[in-house]
Amino acid sequence: MTIKSILATLPSYPHHIMNVYSGTNSYDEFKHTFKALISSKNIVNGKEIELYEKLLEKTFKSKKICTFASGRMGFYTILKVMGIQKNDEIIIPSYTCVVVPNAIIYSEAKPIYCDINSFDFNVDTTKIEALITDNTKAIYAQHTFGQMCDIDAIKKIADKYNLPVIEDVALSLGAQHDKKYAGTIGDFGYFSTDRTKIINTSLGGFVSINNKKYINKFEEEYEKIGFLNEPFTKKLARTFLIDLVMMNPYMYWLGKFTNPVFRKLGFVKYFLDEKKHNKEEITEYPYPARFSNILAKVGISQIENLDKNLTQRRKIASYYNDIFKIYSDTYINDKRNVHIRYSFLIKNRDYWENYFSSKIDLSIWFKTIAAGKDEDYEDIHYRLGQNKESEFVTKHIFNLPTHQNITPKRIEKMLYELKNSGDIIRGEKTSF
Ligand SMILES: Cc1ncc(COP(=O)(O)O)c(C=O)c1O
């Protein structure tokens, strides 16, 4: 290795690099969390949680919302409330995050993978019915990358077979269909609020219970769920503060290197159950667990600023779209999608990701089936080659961030180079 190549790996000079993290939070949120940590009062439980849940119910017009330490824990609780057990099957898209099949496997049930459309990355609803068996207990409606899936078609199939629908709104908080929010249309919907999502509470999630039939049962189950302990909760709040500083585009050139070190030292914490296919192996924190009081206050502020957040994202998506013209202007402005990222398919994806990396760390999402998993697919009951469109998309997906810390003008030249390269894949249905 030459000295030059060693030097190239070091964070040697201040450098503006945009990335996907922590781009929606305010200085006030930082100040409050810092003060609360110092005072060490009402960290785990307190009145902010109830205020946050009430605000969420009002904002999304939901009958009942319960908050969790992460979205996946909310999903696991939904399965529990539905009485899911051994040999039961849940139909999910194969283009998802590994924590989704994991929650099903932790319930001793089986994920059944449906293929997706390569134009909106959502489940191909024409392929669902063939997967229904006597063991099917629910259909999972994931709204991928801010674009709503065809929830009407899914509900029609679900009604025909008398199956509940669980919406996954981890990537689409705020999207609307027929004046209803994503997550309030199926029997249940769940959301994620981790540092890469539409709103950021470091880690976190919540469940909307939309079918009255399940509300009492959900409340009973929720009563049994505990909180993360105080030291762990403080670490998550500290992680929020450190990320806000170090993942800022002005600091990211350094933060990128300090983050793994801080992780090793235990200064920053994230949930790390992606690689665990047995719930008993999760020993560092309870799974499931409730959301904390200290971060609920951040959640309140994030929801109060949601309109501004979504408008800004739409503006950035529109900027990208003026260059690439993947979507129609109507589609960009349609409330059915919220532009968590601006996503499309390209050839030579790894080349382009690397090419952009001097100015923007794209950390492209979902580059494998059940993202977070890159081997031993039999652990999650997937057979490579099983769903061709999903596998095609994993190889060609390209997505650009849209949060408030993104200044797309800084990468304009690169965007035009990509556009003019001929590497953009325009399928029949790519243009809406
Ligand atoms: C599609 C999808 N569903 C569910 C989740 C789970 O959310 P959380 O990380 O809050 O558990 C994620 C996480 O990124 C996701 O991408």
Ligand as a Chemical Component Dictionary entry (heavy atoms), coordinates in Angstrom:
data_LIG
# 
_chem_comp.id                   LIG 
_chem_comp.type                 NON-POLYMER 
_chem_comp.pdbx_formal_charge   0 
_chem_comp.three_letter_code    LIG 
# 
loop_
_chem_comp_atom.comp_id 
_chem_comp_atom.atom_id 
_chem_comp_atom.alt_atom_id 
_chem_comp_atom.type_symbol 
_chem_comp_atom.charge 
_chem_comp_atom.model_Cartn_x 
_chem_comp_atom.model_Cartn_y 
_chem_comp_atom.model_Cartn_z 
_chem_comp_atom.pdbx_ordinal 
LIG C1 C1 C 0 -39.508 -1.037 4.761  1  
LIG C2 C2 C 0 -39.180 -0.996 6.213  2  
LIG N1 N1 N 0 -40.049 -1.507 7.089  3  
LIG C3 C3 C 0 -39.814 -1.504 8.409  4  
LIG C4 C4 C 0 -38.667 -0.961 8.934  5  
LIG C5 C5 C 0 -38.443 -1.002 10.419 6  
LIG O1 O1 O 0 -38.317 0.226  11.027 7  
LIG P1 P1 P 0 -37.417 0.379  12.333 8  
LIG O2 O2 O 0 -35.999 0.505  11.900 9  
LIG O3 O3 O 0 -37.937 1.612  13.005 10 
LIG O4 O4 O 0 -37.620 -0.821 13.151 11 
LIG C6 C6 C 0 -37.712 -0.429 8.063  12 
LIG C7 C7 C 0 -36.462 0.144  8.577  13 
LIG O5 O5 O 0 -35.716 0.791  7.932  14 
LIG C8 C8 C 0 -37.978 -0.447 6.671  15 
LIG O6 O6 O 0 -37.087 0.033  5.783  16 
# 
loop_
_chem_comp_bond.comp_id 
_chem_comp_bond.atom_id_1 
_chem_comp_bond.atom_id_2 
_chem_comp_bond.value_order 
_chem_comp_bond.pdbx_ordinal 
LIG C1 C2 SING 1  
LIG C2 N1 SING 2  
LIG C2 C8 DOUB 3  
LIG N1 C3 DOUB 4  
LIG C3 C4 SING 5  
LIG C4 C5 SING 6  
LIG C4 C6 DOUB 7  
LIG C5 O1 SING 8  
LIG O1 P1 SING 9  
LIG P1 O2 DOUB 10 
LIG P1 O3 SING 11 
LIG P1 O4 SING 12 
LIG C6 C7 SING 13 
LIG C6 C8 SING 14 
LIG C7 O5 DOUB 15 
LIG C8 O6 SING 16 
# 
